[in-house]
Amino acid sequence: MNASAPAATLMSGNDFRESLRRYHPRVFLDGRQVASVADERGFGPGINAIALTYDYALKEKYAPVMTAVQHTSGKVVNRLSHINTSSGDLLNKLEAVRLVCQETGCAQRYLTHDALNAIGQVSARIDDARGTAENTARFLNYLHRVQDQDLTLGIAMTDAKGDRSRRPHEQANADSYLHIVARNAKGIVISGTKAIVTGAPYVHELLVMPCRNMGREDADFAVCCAVPVDAPGITIIARPAGRPGEKVEHGEPLFSRKYGQSTGVVMFDQVFVPWDSVFYAGEWEHSGHLTYSYATHHRHTCIGARAGFGDLLIGAGALMCEANGFDPGRETHLREQMVELITITEGFYACGVAASVYGKADEHSRTFMPDPVFSNIGKLLLATKIYDMHRIAHYVSGGLIVTLPGPDEDHNPETGAKLSEVLRANPDVPYEQRIETARFIEDLTAGYQGGWYSVISLHGGGSPAAMKQEIYRNYPVGSKVELVERILERGIAADGSPAAAPHDPQRAITKNRQPGKCCDTGCTAPGQPVMVDLPEVQASLPSRRVIASRLDQ
């Protein structure tokens, strides 16, 4: 942490839990209304995951990546509510997310970061279009309050959508999409349904955002605003976070009893939002920019999150090999599987690093955007390779992870002693440790939690089709065509001047001619603050890779 900069109020994990008691959202879980979110066992694993992001920001050894100096206030804030202004910020965010997800699997709070960065960008864009500074000022007031109070935000972006073949204004039920139903001098009134809101029951506020590009007829559906989670008119229908207290075939899940994620369907019924919390209302022409910016930030962040999950699988797989009496260094088939798992994890993470290095400032604000091609390639890889990650964990672990008797047998005088004798493999690894590792891998990959990680990896942040569209839309195919045509001495002459038969400007496939990524420093502005290694921090972090930016120091 930068000792010379003043700090916002950074809460601890326990402070976060207590802060939830100040809110009284209307929440339903398993068909019953929840009296106290903070005390609801079914939400405990999700609250634990977010609480860790608070505790890690207070740990001296993690502070260089878990905190940052906000350039608009000069205050030290939690990294997950910070606005990026350099490639170093993007790298540190990526590392911070990997760090917290190594422990929790999915820390959830990084969604706060992704949405704030995107809303800041669209606020500046609207101001540029209007020649004002009003939207940016409103956003900064909100940003600084979130940072000063160290809040966690839920992202109410995905609408219920109704008939997918129809646009928002064409829906038979208007509440399939959240929309503005009234405006007055004090603010707006909104109604509609947002589905798949991560962590909805146990956040402080909800950020409402459009989930698609809107047309002129959809202006009432183009709305972005902030609402307290307990605002009158909001109802949250949630699912449990993890599997706390649940008895499954092999006992209480070792991982998901502690960490998990709730999602909720959030219904808005005539909810009033004051103008101070409205970032835009009806500016349909800017909805596409917001969804694109958010998706790029979020897909970049997801890379760090799933790399943390990959670290869990790599460690558990290696432990299981050892407990089974195998050394992957000597067993070729196991070594090949472990190397494949490492390659998958570090491969998509490398895309996140490249997206950070080649990131550049948004044209309307100082916010640094990760490179969209590398961000989408990394997210596409993790989305489709998550199933291979599970398969490899199953391969190196053996069938014991699903055929093992339940833990009650460990204490059964009729069976326990015998089981501990015959199910021990490596004489140097106690029976209890082998069995615990097997049950851990089952929870992560072969039970409810494993299926859940597969689905959120595949569809979280958009479908693979959406990522492929962004990759092709942003990739400089045209520059590659020009490269070949130059070699063939047609279209573009060797000296760069138009040849006798220049390109048809209407040829769509050659329209995108972004410059290639060929320089040593990447596509960054001269004079950008340098990034430096921090060996003492590297040694203390499980991921062993930390890059800290000296921006604003």
Buried (B, 14 or more C-beta within 10 A) or exposed (E): BBEEBEBBEBBBBEBBBEBBEEBEBBBBBEEEEBEEBBEBEBBBBBBBBBBBBBBBBBEEBBBBBBBBBBBBBEBBBBBBBBBBBBBBBBBBBBBBBBBBBBBBBBBBBBBBBBBBBBBBBBBBBBBBEEEEEEBBEBBBEBBBBBBBBBBBBBBBBBBBBBEEEEBBBEBEEBBBBBBBBEBEEEBBBBBBBBBBBBBBBBBBBBBBBBBBBBBEEBBBBBBBBBBBBBBEBBBBBBBBBBBBEBEBEBBBBBBBBBBBBBBBBBBBBEBBBEBEBBBBBBBBBBBBBBBBBBBBBBBBBBBBBBBBBBBBBBBBBBBBBBBBBBEBEEBEEBBEBBEBBBEBBBBBBBBBBBBBBBBBBBEBBBBBBBBBBBBBBBBBBBBBBBEEBBBBBBBBBBEBBBEBBEBEBBEBEEEBEEBBEEBBBBEEBEBEBBBBBBBBBBBBBBBBBBEBBBEBBBBBBBEBEBBEEBBEEBBBBBBBBBEEBBEEEBBBBEEEEEBEEEBEEEEEEBEBBEEEBEEEEBBBEEEBBEBEEBEEBBEBBEBEBBBBBEBBE
